[in-house]
Amino acid sequence: MADLGHRPVLLEESLDALAIRPDGVYLDGTFGRGGHARALLARLGARGRLLVLDRDPEAVAAAHALADEDPRLTVEHASFSAMAEVGRRHDLLGAIDGLLLDIGVSSPQLDQSGRGFSFAAEGPLDMRMDNSTGETAAQWLARAREPEIIQVLRDYGEERFAGRIARALVAARVQAPILTTGRLAGIVAAACPTREPGKHPATRTFQAIRIQVNRELEELRAALASVRELLAVGGRLVVISFHSLEDRIVKRYIRDESRGEWFPRGVPVRARETQPWLRPVGKALQASAVEVAANPRARSAVMRVAERLA
C-alpha cells in the first residue's frame, strides 16, 4: 500500500520521459516510498523488470513488501552511487532501458521527527538517510572545526551568514553538545540578524548539514558517472532534483556528455572517437502550478532527461 503522506513529484512527466516499454528493464535509484516505482510497474507487462535501490532501511522495507506481491521487482539496499556495482551483480550492464533518480529527502523522512531532517518538530539531530551507519549531524557538529562549518554552510546552503552561524555553533557546543533539531534551529535563528521572507532562518543550515552528512553531491556525481555503463542504446536517464546545487551538476553532466570527447587541436583521432554518447531530450521541466498547489514540496523540483546514443 502506498504511503499516503508521500506524493511522487512530476509522476506522469517522469514516466512519459522514460518512454516505458512493457517488456523493458528499468532502474529506480531512489525508491523512497515507491510512488514512481508503483506507477512504473503499472506500465510494465509480465516480462518487464524493475530494479529499485534505496539507502534508507525504512524505504527498503517498504520496497520488499511490494516485491513480495510483485515478482517483477528486485530490491537492493544501496545508494544510487553503487548502481553500476548492483547492475553488474544482476547482469544488467548496458541493459537498462530507463533510469530514474528522484533526488532529495522524501516526505516520510522530513515528517518523522526522529530522523532529524526538519526543524519543524523536536527530535534527535541525526539527518542520515541510512540511519544504520555513518556519522550523525550531531557527531559532525561536535567535531567539525569552525572553518569547515563555514565552508559547508556557504557551499551547500549558500548561507550568507555562514560565519556568524559557525561562530555561534562553536560557542554553543562548548556549553553543551548540540543534540536536537530544536537546539540547532534556535542557535541559528539567534545568530541571523535578518530573515528571508517566508523562510525559517535555519532552512539553509539544515540543508547544508544534511548534504554534508550524506555526501549528497558526491553521491550524485558517482551515480551519474555510472550511467553510461548501465543504459542500453536508446535508454533514457530521468533526474528530478530539488535544489540548484544538484540541478547544476545534472545540467553540466548532460551538457558535457552530449558534446563528445574533447581532444587538443592537432591530436590525430578518428571521428567516431569524438562522437557524443548522450543527447538531451527536451528542456528542463518544473512542476505545474496545479501540482505545486496540491504538493508544495514540488515547487523546487526540476526534471532533466537524456537518451543514450549508440
N, C-alpha and C positions, 0 to 999 in steps of 0.2 A: 504493500500500500504506500502511495506517495506521501511524503512529508507535507502536510497541509500548510506548514509555516514557510515553506520554501517554494518560490516561483522561479523556474528557469528563465533566464533573460534571453531575449531575441530567439525564442524557441523555433518558431516556424521559419524565420530567416536563416538560422544556422542549419536547419535540416535541409532547406532548399539549396543552400550553398554547398552542402556535402554531395548533392546530386546522387542520392542514395539509390543503389541498385538492389533489388530484392535478394540476390544471391551474393552480394558483396561482403567484404571483410572490413570492419570498422574498429577504430580505437578511440575511446573516450578517456583522455588522460586525467580528467578531474570529475569523478563520479558524483561527488557531493551527496545529495540525497536522491539522485537518479532521475531528475526531471528530463534532461536531454536524453539519457540512456533509454528510458521507457518509451519516449516518443520515437526514438530511432529504431528500437526493436519492433514497434508497431508498423514500421515501414519495411522491415525486412521480411523475406519469405522464409520457408522452412530450412533452406540451405544457407541462409545468411548467418553471419557470425559477428559478435561484438565482444571485444576485449576492453575491460574497464580497469582503471588504476585509481588509487587514491592513497594518500599517506595518513589520512585521519582514520584511526581504528573504528570510530563510530560509523563513518561513511562506508568502510569496508564491510562492517557487519550488515549494514543495510543492503549493500550490493550482494552479499552472499545469500541473504534472504530472498532477493529477487532471482538469483541464479538457481536457487532450489526449485523455483517454479518454471524456469526457462532454460533449457539445455543449450540454447544458442549463446548464452552469456558466460564469459570466463572472467574471473575476478583476480586481481593481484594487489596485495598491499605494498605499494611502491609509489614513489614520487614520479611525476612525469619526466623528470630528468633521467630516469632509468628506463625510458621507453625502448631504447634500442636493445638494451640487455634483455628486457622482458620479451620483446619481439623476437629476438634471437632464440630464446628459450622455447617459444611457441612456434618456431619455424615460420615467422611472418615477415621477415625482412624482404622488402620490395614487394609485399603482397597486400599492403593496407590501401583500401580504396578511398578511405576518408578518415581524417584525424582531427578530432575536436579537442580544443583546450579552452575551458571556461575558467579563466584565472581569477584568483582573489579569494576572499573569505566568504563562505557560504552563510546563508541566513541562520541555520541552526548554530553555527559556531559563534556568530555575533550575539545571538539571543540567549545563549547559555552563559549565565554569569560565572559559572565555574571554569570556563575556558579562558577568561581574562582578556578577551579581544576588545571589549567595549567598556567605556566609562559610564554607560547608561545605568549599570547596576553594580553594586559592590561585589567583588569576587577576588579570588587569588590572582596575582599577576603572573599568568602563565604565558599565553599567546602562542604556544606551539601548535602547529597544525597536526603534527604527530605527537600527541602528549604522552606517548610511551617511551620517548627517548629524547636526548638532547638537553640543551640549556634553556631554562625558562627566562622570561623577560626580567623577573626579579633577580635571578642569578646574574644576568648580564649587567643590569644596572648596579649591582653590588660590586662588580669587578672592573667595569669599564672606566678608563681614565677620562677626565674632562674633555681633552681634545678629540677623543674618539666619539664621545657622546655628541659633541658639537657637529662633527662631520656627518654622523648618521642622521641627525635631525635636519641638517642642511641638504644632504644628498638625497635622502629617502623621503623626507617630509616637506622639503622646500620651505622650511620654517625660518622666517626672518628673525625671530627672537631666539635662535638656537643657542647663542652664547649665554643669554640671561637664564634660559631654562636649564642648560647644562650646569651652570654655577649653582643654581638653586637645588638641583638634584644631588649634586655632590655634597653640598652643605647639609641637606636634609638627611642623607644616609649616614652622616656622622652621628646624628642624634638617635636615629633608629632605622633599621632596614626598611626599604620601600617594598612592601609585600602585597599590597592590594591595589586594585584599579582605582578605588576612591582616593587613596592617598596620593597616587601618582597624578591623577587628574587635578587634585587640589593644589599640589605643589606647582604644576604647570600653570594653572589659572592664576595663581598669585604672582607668578613670575612675568606674566604677559601684561604689558602696560595698556594694550588695546586689544579689541576683539574683532574678528571678521564678522560681518553681518550674517546672522543665521547659522553661525558655526561655533561649537564649543571650542574654547582656546586649546584644549588638549587633543583636538582631532588630528592635527598633523604629527604630533609627538607619538600618539598611539600608532598611527600608520607607519611611521619611521621605525619604531622599535619592533613592531611586528615583522616588517620586511627584513630587518637585521636578524632577528631571532630565527626566522625561517629561511634565510638566504634566498628570498623570493626571486630577485633579479638574476642571481647566479643560476638558480634552478631553471628559470625561463630560458636563459641563453643556452644552457646544456640541453634542454629539451629541443629547442629549435635546431641545434647542431645535429640532432639525430633524425630529423625529418627526412632528409634525402635518402637515408639508409632504409627508412620504413615505407615510404609511399611507393605504390605501384605507378606506372606511367598512366597519366590521366587522373590519378588520385588527388583529392582535394585536402588542403590544410585550412582549417577554420579556427581562428583565435579570437576569443572575446576577452578584452582587458578592461580594467576598471579605473586605472589612473594613468596619467601621462607618461610616467616613467616606463611602465610596461608597454604601453602602446608605441612609444618611441622605439623601443627595442624591436618590436614586431614589424613596425613600418620599415625600419632600416634593414632588417633581415630580408624581408621580401624584396625590397628595392635592390639590395646588393646581389642577392642570388638570382634575380631576374635580369641582371646585366651581363652575367657570364664571367669567366675568369679574366683577370687583368694581368697583362704582361707588359714589361717595359718596352718602349719603342725599339725596334731592331732585333728583338728576340725572335728567332725562327720558330713559329708554331703553326700547326695545321688549323684550318678554320674551325673544324669540329671541336678543337680544344678550347675555343673561346666562346662556344655557344652556351647560353643560359640553360639551366635545368628546371627553372621555376618561372611561372608567369603570374602576375597579379590578376585577380578576377574581380572586376568592378571596383568601386570606390569604397572607402571606409563607411560603415553603416552604423547608425546610432538608433537607440530605441525610439519608437514613436511617442508622440505626446500622450496617446491613449494608454500605451504600456507604462509610461512613467507615472501617469495618474493612478494606475492600478498597483504599481510596484515602484515606489520612489527610489529604491536601490538600483533601478535600471538606468537612472538619469546619466550616470557617468560611463556607461558601457559603450565600448567601441569594438566593432567586429571587422576583421580583415580576412580576406580569402585569397588563396593562391592555388595553382594547379601544377602538378608535376609533369614536366615535359620529357620526351624521350631522351 
